[in-house]
Amino acid sequence: MKFARYAARALSGIALLAALPLSQAEPLKIGYSDWPGWVAWEIGLEKEWFAEEGVEVEFLWFDYVASMDAYAAGQLDAVTMTNGDALVTGGTGKPSVAIIAGDYSNGNDMIVGAPGIESLEDLVGKKVGLEEGFVIHLLLQKGMQMHGIDNDAIEIVNTPTNETPQVLASGAVDAIGAWQPNSGQALKTVAGSKRVFSSADAPGIIYDFLSVSPESLEARRDDWMKVVKVWYRIVEYLHDEDNLDEALSILAARVSVKPEEYEPFFEGTYILSLEEALEAWKVGDDLDSVYGSTVIADKFNVEQGVYDEPLNTDQYLDPSLTIEYAKSIMAPIGSK
């Protein structure tokens, strides 16, 4: 897609040089959506920490899928995505590079059974409504694998995530797969329903990223480093229990609910400290590693026919800014 600012190439050399500083001063456009680990960016905006770091940002609020579509259409410099969906966006449209592994789902993504369904084993031969090809589908498959259930033993009914509570209530399916707030709504809507499996049972199956376009990362690396600094200032703030009430107030206001309603959503999201993020960025084959988790997501995407061939997942991951930031603050006192 051709961007309007590229029309400047038609200007004279003098005009182009004059326009260049203005182009460089444009805010970084970041798409984000309703997930606690992404709503957390509100804290940096509310407290004006981006301005303190000297970086202009414009956070644009979307429904989740719409945010990825906007990124793929070239309307954003970066977008918040899961590691699996970053591959989908890249494999079918526009690649990205994750510079922050901010959190992993720790219970917000769940399989909710109708009354009488007590376990995944109870779903054998029954129907589960979920959005095929999305991370919630991967979560169900992981749970089935952990419980020794064959992939074809449960029938998947393709269902938009925001419709899963109503579908469970209708009795058309025996369980649904969804993430908060839809999973929580299903539990409230259907008396006797029960969480039978969740991301807390497979920590690391779903990592949540800030993913940047490779072009923007190359052109404005220093600005993205400032964004990383703000993120870890947010993380430090969130890890201080004295800030919990204020943090919940800020997060809840973004999605127009009461702080006490938002607290369970926040608790189902494990925000990685800097030290924990550094561990997650280490190359490995299992879910403790962003690399291992992303390879698993890539295999799932190919199996589901989202794209035909495995991707080079390493190209979607760049821990260098996090590592550089960690080195800058962990330098010995008095060092130059």
C-alpha positions in Angstrom: 0.0 0.0 0.0 1.3 3.5 -0.9 1.2 6.0 1.9 0.3 9.6 1.4 3.6 10.8 2.8 5.4 9.0 -0.1 4.0 11.6 -2.4 6.7 13.9 -1.1 9.1 12.1 -3.5 7.5 14.2 -6.3 8.6 17.4 -4.6 11.8 19.2 -5.4 14.9 18.2 -3.5 14.8 21.4 -1.4 11.1 20.8 -0.4 11.8 17.2 0.4 14.6 18.1 2.7 12.4 20.7 4.4 9.7 18.1 4.9 11.9 15.4 6.3 12.1 16.6 9.9 8.3 16.8 10.0 8.0 13.2 8.8 10.4 12.1 11.5 8.3 13.9 14.1 5.1 12.1 13.3 3.7 10.1 16.2 4.3 6.4 16.3 0.8 4.9 15.6 0.1 1.9 17.8 -3.1 -0.1 17.6 -4.3 -1.7 20.8 -7.4 -3.5 22.1 -9.2 -4.9 25.1 -6.7 -7.2 26.8 -5.4 -6.3 30.3 -1.7 -6.5 29.2 -2.5 -4.1 26.4 -4.9 -1.8 28.2 -1.9 -1.4 30.6 -0.5 1.1 28.1 -3.1 3.5 29.4 -1.0 4.0 32.5 1.9 5.4 30.5 -0.5 7.7 28.6 -2.4 8.8 31.7 0.8 9.7 33.5 2.4 11.3 30.4 5.5 9.0 30.6 5.9 9.0 26.8 6.3 12.7 26.8 8.8 12.5 29.6 10.8 10.1 27.5 10.6 12.4 24.5 8.7 10.2 22.1 5.4 11.1 20.4 2.9 8.2 20.3 -0.7 7.9 19.1 -2.5 4.9 20.6 -5.5 3.9 18.5 -8.3 1.8 20.1 -9.7 -1.1 18.0 -11.6 -4.4 18.3 -8.8 -7.0 18.3 -9.2 -8.4 14.8 -9.8 -4.9 13.4 -6.4 -3.8 14.9 -4.6 -6.5 13.0 -6.4 -5.6 9.8 -5.4 -2.0 10.2 -1.8 -3.0 10.8 -1.8 -5.3 7.7 -3.3 -2.4 5.7 -0.3 -0.2 6.6 -2.3 2.2 8.8 -0.3 1.5 12.0 3.4 1.4 12.9 2.7 -1.3 15.5 0.0 -3.4 17.0 -0.6 -5.5 20.1 -1.1 -9.2 19.2 -0.6 -12.7 20.5 2.4 -14.5 19.2 0.3 -16.9 17.2 -1.8 -14.1 15.6 1.4 -12.2 14.8 2.3 -15.1 12.6 -1.2 -15.2 11.1 -1.0 -11.5 10.2 2.5 -12.0 8.7 1.7 -15.3 6.9 -1.3 -13.9 5.3 -0.5 -10.2 4.9 2.2 -8.1 6.6 5.0 -9.4 8.8 6.0 -7.8 12.1 8.7 -7.9 14.7 7.8 -8.4 18.4 10.0 -6.1 20.5 8.1 -6.5 23.8 6.8 -9.8 25.3 4.6 -8.1 27.8 2.6 -10.9 29.4 1.1 -14.3 29.0 -2.4 -15.4 29.5 -2.8 -16.9 33.0 -6.5 -18.0 33.0 -8.3 -15.3 31.0 -8.5 -17.7 28.0 -10.7 -20.6 28.9 -12.9 -23.5 27.8 -16.2 -23.1 29.6 -18.5 -26.2 29.8 -22.2 -26.1 30.0 -23.9 -27.5 33.2 -22.9 -31.1 33.6 -19.5 -30.7 31.8 -16.9 -31.2 34.5 -13.7 -31.8 32.5 -12.3 -31.9 29.0 -12.9 -35.7 29.0 -16.6 -35.0 29.3 -16.5 -33.2 25.9 -15.5 -36.3 23.9 -18.1 -36.7 21.2 -19.6 -33.3 22.0 -19.5 -29.8 20.5 -17.3 -26.8 21.4 -18.1 -23.4 20.0 -15.0 -21.3 19.3 -13.3 -19.2 16.7 -11.4 -21.7 14.5 -7.7 -20.9 13.8 -7.4 -18.5 16.7 -5.3 -18.9 19.9 -8.3 -20.3 21.8 -8.5 -23.2 19.3 -4.8 -23.8 20.0 -5.5 -23.7 23.7 -8.2 -26.4 23.3 -5.9 -28.6 21.3 -3.1 -28.2 23.9 -5.6 -29.2 26.6 -6.7 -32.3 24.6 -3.1 -33.3 24.1 -2.4 -32.9 27.8 -5.4 -35.1 28.6 -4.7 -37.7 25.9 -7.8 -36.8 23.8 -7.5 -37.3 20.0 -7.9 -34.1 17.9 -11.0 -35.4 16.1 -12.7 -36.6 19.3 -14.4 -33.2 19.9 -16.4 -31.4 17.2 -15.5 -27.7 16.7 -18.4 -25.3 15.8 -16.9 -22.2 14.3 -18.2 -19.3 16.4 -17.2 -15.6 16.6 -15.7 -15.1 20.1 -18.1 -12.2 21.0 -21.0 -14.6 20.3 -19.8 -17.5 22.4 -21.8 -16.6 25.6 -25.1 -16.5 23.7 -24.3 -19.7 21.9 -23.5 -21.5 25.1 -26.7 -20.2 26.6 -28.7 -21.5 23.6 -27.7 -25.1 24.2 -26.3 -25.4 20.7 -22.9 -26.5 22.0 -21.7 -28.3 25.1 -18.8 -25.8 25.7 -17.3 -22.7 24.3 -13.8 -21.3 24.0 -13.2 -17.6 24.6 -11.1 -15.1 26.3 -12.1 -12.3 28.8 -14.5 -10.6 28.9 -16.4 -13.1 26.8 -15.4 -16.1 28.9 -16.4 -14.4 32.1 -19.7 -13.4 30.5 -20.4 -17.0 29.6 -19.8 -18.1 33.2 -22.2 -15.4 34.4 -24.9 -16.0 31.7 -25.2 -19.7 32.0 -26.0 -20.9 35.5 -24.0 -24.0 36.4 -21.4 -23.5 33.7 -17.8 -24.2 34.6 -14.3 -23.5 33.5 -12.8 -26.9 32.5 -9.5 -25.7 31.1 -7.7 -22.4 30.8 -4.4 -20.8 29.9 -3.4 -21.1 33.5 -3.2 -24.8 32.9 -0.7 -24.2 30.1 1.2 -21.0 30.9 3.1 -19.7 28.0 0.8 -21.1 25.3 -0.3 -17.5 24.6 2.3 -14.7 24.8 1.1 -11.1 24.2 3.4 -8.9 22.1 3.9 -5.3 21.0 4.8 -6.1 17.3 6.3 -3.4 15.1 6.6 -3.1 11.4 10.2 -3.9 10.3 10.3 -0.6 8.4 9.4 1.5 11.4 11.7 -0.4 13.7 14.6 0.2 11.3 13.8 3.9 10.7 13.0 4.8 14.3 14.8 2.4 16.5 15.7 5.1 19.1 12.0 6.0 19.4 11.0 2.4 19.9 13.7 2.1 22.6 11.9 4.9 24.4 8.6 3.0 24.1 10.3 0.0 25.7 11.5 2.2 28.6 8.0 3.4 29.2 6.6 -0.2 29.1 9.0 -1.3 31.9 8.1 1.8 33.9 4.5 0.6 33.6 5.5 -2.9 34.6 7.4 -1.6 37.7 4.3 0.4 38.6 2.0 -2.6 38.2 4.2 -4.8 40.3 3.9 -2.4 43.3 0.9 -3.5 45.2 0.4 0.0 46.6 -0.6 1.1 43.1 -3.2 -1.6 42.5 -6.3 0.5 43.2 -5.1 3.4 41.0 -4.0 1.0 38.3 -7.4 -0.8 38.3 -9.2 2.5 38.1 -7.2 3.5 35.0 -7.6 0.2 33.3 -11.3 -0.1 34.0 -12.0 3.4 32.8 -10.6 2.5 29.4 -13.1 -0.3 28.9 -16.0 1.4 30.8 -16.4 -1.0 33.7 -16.0 -0.7 37.5 -12.5 -1.4 38.9 -13.9 -4.3 41.0 -15.3 -5.9 37.8 -12.0 -5.5 36.0 -9.8 -7.0 38.7 -10.5 -10.7 37.8 -9.4 -9.9 34.2 -6.2 -8.4 35.4 -5.5 -11.3 37.7 -5.9 -13.7 34.7 -3.0 -11.9 32.9 0.6 -12.5 34.0 2.6 -9.3 33.5 6.2 -10.3 33.0 8.8 -8.3 35.0 11.9 -7.3 33.1 13.8 -10.2 34.6 11.1 -12.7 33.7 10.9 -11.2 30.2 14.6 -11.8 29.7 14.1 -15.4 30.7 11.2 -15.8 28.3 13.3 -14.4 25.5 15.9 -17.1 25.8 15.8 -19.6 23.0 14.1 -22.9 23.9 11.7 -25.5 22.7 9.0 -25.3 25.4 6.3 -22.9 26.6 8.8 -21.1 28.9 10.4 -19.6 25.9 8.8 -17.1 23.5 10.6 -18.9 20.7 9.3 -22.4 21.6 5.8 -21.1 22.1 5.8 -19.4 18.8 7.1 -22.5 16.9 4.2 -24.4 18.5 1.8 -21.6 17.3 3.3 -21.8 13.8 2.8 -25.5 13.6 -0.8 -25.1 14.6 -1.4 -22.4 12.0 -0.1 -24.7 9.2 -2.2 -27.6 10.4 -5.3 -25.3 10.4 -4.5 -24.2 6.8 -4.1 -20.6 7.8 -1.0 -20.5 5.6 0.7 -23.3 3.7 4.3 -23.5 4.9 6.0 -23.0 8.2 7.3 -19.5 8.8 10.8 -18.5 9.9 9.5 -17.6 13.4 12.8 -16.1 14.5 12.2 -13.2 12.1 9.1 -12.3 14.1 11.0 -12.0 17.4 13.6 -9.3 18.4 14.5 -9.1 22.1 17.4 -6.8 21.4 15.7 -3.6 22.7 14.7 -5.3 25.9 18.2 -6.7 26.4 19.7 -3.3 25.6 17.4 -1.6 28.1 18.2 -4.2 30.8 21.9 -3.7 30.3 21.5 0.1 30.6 19.8 -0.1 34.0 21.8 -3.0 35.4 25.2 -1.3 34.7 27.3 -1.1 37.8 27.1 2.1 39.8 29.7 4.6 38.7 30.3 2.9 35.4 30.5 5.0 32.3 
